[in-house]
Amino acid sequence: MRFTKMHGIGNDYIYIDCMESMPDRLPELAREMSDRHMGVGGDGIVLICPSEIADFRMRMFNSDGSEARMCGNASRCIAKYVHDHNLSHNNPINLETLSGIKVLSLNMAGDNVKSVTVDMGEPSLNKDDIPVVNDDGERCMIEKSVVTPYGEYNVTAVSMGNPHGVIFVDNLEDIPFENLGPYMENHPIWRDRANIEFAQVLSSGVIKMRVWERGTGETLACGTGACATLVASAITGRTGRMATLKLRGGDLDIEWMADGHVMMTGAATEVFQGVYRRQC
Ligand SMILES: N[C@H](CCC[C@H](N)C(=O)O)C(=O)O
């Protein structure tokens, strides 16, 4: 099985071109290929498939085998892949996802893809959309206090087509990330677990963040998580509607437009291609 290893500012996935055929037992394949010792190694797998309603269709599986409804960093890498591998010369490219069609704009330098801007669509703060277990009759969950064995934290729930819990802290160095991340990912307030973002606002236009992803654990970057963090920051008055999100793997420029759509711009990198011998 041929594959291409790519990353979006360090959020590394294994990309499989499924324009002709689709492997079976995808959760098992995701777990096996993502293993960093006995497989290829990655945060998960991403399938590039034909679509009847867009240019391409994305399916994305976390390293634990769970399928996600949207992946921001992978969307940018798909745009670069289909351009570089001559699958399409459209610009923008329409990508079908489980969270609707996303529009991917290639920012070119000559024939090289310098960066990609993704229209991530509109966020939702409605607890039913995230989904959050609704135990207090509130429509949204904004700065809700959650008591944990590691201290009390205020959580803001945002959907970018997938669930996010955003926690603002004074200093990212001072949090018990390895314990708090999985605890919050699996907290019973989430019906389907959640991606957890820890964010430190550095200025009105710069936010530093670390992310514990649902189904993968810590990643060096999370595109949907960066968008969710910007939205949470704007609605809680910490920043405006545009900021640079500084993640461990690099920066993303995010803007929450007046029309409600969130635009995310960042790099996409192809690292190597290979042939995988399936074990399962
Ligand atoms: N772990 C996420 C999917 C990957 C999202 C992230 N890698 C991104 O770039 O948006 C979830 O289960 O919803």
The ligand as an ORCA input file, in Angstrom:
! r2SCAN-3c Opt
* xyz 0 1
  N      -8.524     14.597     17.002
  C      -9.554     15.348     16.251
  C      -9.331     15.190     14.739
  C      -8.045     15.862     14.268
  C      -8.127     17.356     14.397
  C      -6.806     18.113     14.289
  N      -5.637     17.311     14.025
  C      -6.897     19.279     13.327
  O      -5.888     19.633     12.706
  O      -8.022     19.868     13.249
  C     -10.931     14.811     16.620
  O     -11.045     13.639     17.019
  O     -11.906     15.591     16.495
*
